[in-house]
Amino acid sequence: MNEKIFDLRELFSKMDLENSEFLNFFDLRHLQAGILRLKPGERDRQEPHSSDEIYLVLEGNGFIEIGKKAYILKKDLFIYVPANVNHKFYGNTQEILVVYFFSD
């Protein structure tokens, strides 16, 4: 396999052009990565995933609900969500920008 290097700012620009909420930018057999961006007050439409997931919060505020517990969001937060668990971001007054990773 060849190495891969991604510039997140370039990926954000691509999302701007596509007016996109999600951007999957890395997809291997057992590992996927992407960006989730939610504008202030925008509804998070995620459904539970069949794989474990990790989020790294780059920007934003608000909350993430995992199962029935709510957690305050802040920059540089590392979040693990087990497979098949309901979760959503909400209550943000600033844009939420997270990088996510799925593993099979």
C-alpha positions in Angstrom: 0.0 0.0 0.0 1.1 3.5 -0.7 1.2 6.2 2.0 -1.5 8.8 1.9 -1.4 12.3 3.2 -4.4 14.6 3.5 -4.6 18.3 4.1 -7.7 18.9 6.2 -8.1 22.5 5.1 -8.2 21.3 1.4 -10.8 18.8 2.4 -12.9 21.5 4.1 -12.7 23.5 0.9 -14.0 20.5 -1.0 -16.9 20.3 1.4 -17.7 24.0 0.9 -17.9 23.4 -2.9 -20.1 20.4 -2.5 -22.2 22.0 0.3 -21.7 18.7 2.1 -22.3 17.6 5.7 -20.1 14.5 5.4 -17.0 13.8 3.4 -15.5 10.3 3.5 -11.9 10.9 2.4 -10.1 7.6 3.3 -11.5 4.1 2.7 -9.6 0.9 3.2 -10.9 -2.6 3.8 -10.8 -2.2 7.6 -10.5 1.5 8.1 -12.5 4.5 7.0 -12.1 8.2 7.9 -14.0 11.3 7.1 -15.2 14.7 8.2 -18.6 15.6 9.7 -19.5 19.3 9.7 -22.7 20.7 11.2 -23.7 24.3 11.0 -25.1 26.0 14.0 -28.5 24.3 14.9 -28.2 21.9 12.0 -29.7 18.4 12.7 -27.4 15.5 12.9 -29.0 12.7 10.8 -26.7 9.9 11.8 -28.0 6.4 12.5 -26.1 3.9 14.6 -23.2 2.4 12.8 -22.3 -1.3 12.6 -18.7 -0.5 13.4 -17.0 1.1 16.4 -16.3 4.8 15.7 -14.0 7.4 17.0 -14.5 11.2 16.7 -11.8 13.9 17.1 -13.4 17.3 17.7 -11.6 20.0 15.8 -14.0 22.9 16.3 -17.4 23.6 17.8 -19.6 23.5 20.8 -22.8 21.9 21.9 -23.3 18.3 23.0 -23.0 14.7 21.9 -25.5 12.2 23.1 -24.3 8.6 23.3 -27.0 6.2 24.3 -28.9 8.1 27.0 -25.9 10.2 28.3 -25.0 13.7 27.1 -21.5 15.1 27.0 -20.3 18.7 26.4 -18.3 19.2 23.2 -15.0 21.1 23.1 -12.1 21.3 20.8 -9.6 18.4 21.0 -12.1 16.0 22.6 -11.6 12.3 21.6 -14.8 10.4 21.6 -15.3 6.6 21.3 -18.8 5.3 20.3 -19.3 1.5 20.3 -21.0 -0.2 17.3 -24.8 -0.1 17.1 -25.1 2.6 19.8 -27.4 5.6 19.1 -25.5 8.9 19.1 -25.9 12.4 17.8 -24.5 15.9 18.0 -26.9 18.7 19.0 -27.2 22.1 20.6 -24.4 23.8 18.8 -24.2 27.6 18.4 -20.9 27.3 16.5 -20.0 25.0 13.6 -19.1 21.5 14.7 -16.1 20.0 12.8 -15.0 16.5 13.6 -12.8 13.9 12.0 -14.3 10.4 12.3 -12.7 6.9 12.0 -14.5 3.6 11.5 -12.9 0.3 12.0 -14.3 -3.2 11.1 
